[in-house]
Amino acid sequence: MVGSAHLLPNEKEFQEPSSRYIEKIRPSAGTPECKLNDDMRFTAYNQYVHKMLHRWGPNVKEMVAIRKYLATQSVSMQQLPLIGGIEVDLPRLYSTVQQCGGLSEVIEKKRWPRVADLMKIPRLAQDRLTKLDDIYCKYLLPYDTLSHDERLV
């Protein structure tokens, strides 16, 4: 049987365990050897906070209203559109465009870069401004024409 180090703290080390006592527990070789191979791969998945559990906040309610209205217009949307690998939150896009003065203001004053920045869409995403405009026109422009009462679920 191979003997192992048997460390007992003295009175001072016991009073403040984070000082030097914990450092003495490290292996004598310093760093442990890595057991991961270079050919090992891990699959990463996006975790969308607004989709966790059974959420039913204002964002989800508005998304349901958008989907319901798009269904009446025969516009199919299996999954939310992506820009640069990031899912576009349609209710947030709608409210961001409204905060910037509405679609006509955003187009006339060329505020799509500001909208994209507020939406936290990466600047390196290819054609982010054009895609954002296309997504708004395809999915949210019909919804934008509704009155406030018609938008409620």
C-alpha positions in Angstrom: 0.0 0.0 0.0 1.4 3.4 -1.0 1.4 6.0 1.7 -0.2 9.4 1.1 0.4 12.8 2.6 -1.5 13.2 5.9 -1.9 16.9 6.5 -3.4 18.2 9.7 -3.9 21.9 10.3 -2.4 23.5 13.3 -4.3 26.0 15.4 -3.4 29.1 13.3 -4.1 27.3 9.9 -7.5 26.0 11.3 -8.6 29.6 12.1 -7.8 30.8 8.6 -8.1 27.7 6.3 -7.9 29.7 3.1 -4.4 31.0 3.8 -1.6 28.5 3.3 -3.2 25.2 4.5 -5.3 24.8 1.3 -2.3 25.5 -0.8 -0.5 22.6 0.8 -3.1 20.1 -0.4 -2.1 20.5 -4.0 -0.3 17.5 -5.6 3.4 17.5 -5.4 3.8 17.5 -9.2 1.9 20.9 -9.4 -0.5 20.5 -12.3 -2.4 17.3 -13.0 -2.1 15.7 -16.4 -4.8 16.5 -18.9 -7.0 13.5 -19.8 -8.8 15.1 -22.8 -7.8 14.1 -26.3 -7.4 16.6 -29.1 -10.1 14.8 -31.1 -12.8 15.1 -28.4 -15.6 17.4 -29.5 -18.5 18.9 -27.4 -21.8 19.9 -28.9 -23.0 23.4 -27.8 -26.6 24.3 -27.7 -28.2 27.8 -27.6 -30.2 28.3 -24.4 -32.9 30.9 -25.0 -34.0 32.5 -21.7 -37.3 33.7 -23.2 -38.2 30.0 -24.0 -37.4 28.4 -20.7 -40.2 26.7 -18.7 -43.8 27.8 -19.3 -43.3 31.5 -19.5 -46.4 33.7 -20.2 -45.1 37.2 -19.8 -45.8 40.1 -22.1 -43.1 39.1 -24.6 -44.6 35.6 -25.0 -48.1 37.0 -25.2 -47.1 39.4 -28.0 -45.3 36.6 -29.8 -48.5 34.5 -29.7 -50.4 37.4 -31.1 -47.9 37.8 -33.9 -48.0 34.1 -34.8 -51.8 34.1 -34.6 -52.1 37.1 -37.0 -49.4 35.7 -39.4 -51.5 32.5 -39.5 -54.5 34.4 -40.7 -52.3 36.0 -43.4 -51.0 32.6 -44.5 -47.5 33.4 -43.6 -45.8 30.4 -42.1 -43.1 30.7 -39.5 -41.8 27.3 -38.3 -38.9 28.8 -36.3 -37.9 32.4 -35.5 -35.5 34.0 -38.1 -31.8 34.1 -37.4 -29.2 36.8 -38.1 -25.6 35.9 -37.5 -26.7 32.7 -35.6 -28.8 34.7 -33.2 -32.5 34.2 -33.0 -34.4 37.5 -33.6 -36.8 38.2 -30.8 -39.8 39.6 -32.9 -41.6 41.4 -30.1 -38.4 43.1 -29.0 -37.7 44.1 -32.7 -41.2 45.5 -32.9 -40.9 47.5 -29.7 -37.4 48.7 -30.7 -38.5 50.0 -34.0 -41.5 51.7 -32.3 -39.1 53.4 -29.8 -37.0 54.7 -32.7 -40.1 56.4 -34.2 -41.7 53.7 -36.2 -40.8 52.0 -39.5 -41.0 55.1 -41.7 -38.7 57.1 -39.3 -36.2 54.2 -39.2 -36.1 53.9 -43.0 -36.1 57.7 -43.7 -33.4 58.5 -41.1 -31.5 55.3 -41.7 -31.7 54.1 -38.1 -31.4 50.4 -38.8 -27.8 50.4 -37.4 -29.2 51.8 -34.1 -32.0 49.2 -34.1 -29.5 46.4 -34.7 -27.3 47.6 -31.9 -30.2 47.9 -29.5 -31.2 44.3 -30.5 -27.5 43.2 -29.8 -27.1 41.7 -33.2 -23.3 41.3 -33.9 -21.8 43.9 -36.1 -19.9 41.2 -38.0 -23.2 39.4 -39.0 -23.4 39.5 -42.8 -26.1 41.9 -44.1 -27.5 42.4 -40.6 -29.3 45.7 -41.5 -30.9 44.3 -44.7 -32.0 41.1 -43.0 -33.4 43.1 -40.1 -35.4 45.2 -42.6 -36.6 42.1 -44.4 -37.6 40.3 -41.2 -39.6 43.4 -40.1 -41.4 43.7 -43.4 -42.2 40.0 -43.7 -43.3 39.2 -40.1 -44.1 42.5 -38.3 -45.3 45.0 -40.9 -48.7 43.3 -41.2 -48.9 43.1 -37.4 -47.9 46.8 -37.2 -51.0 47.8 -39.3 -53.3 46.4 -36.6 -54.9 48.7 -34.0 -53.8 48.3 -30.3 -57.0 46.5 -29.5 -56.6 44.0 -32.4 -53.0 43.2 -31.3 -54.2 41.9 -27.9 -54.6 38.1 -27.7 
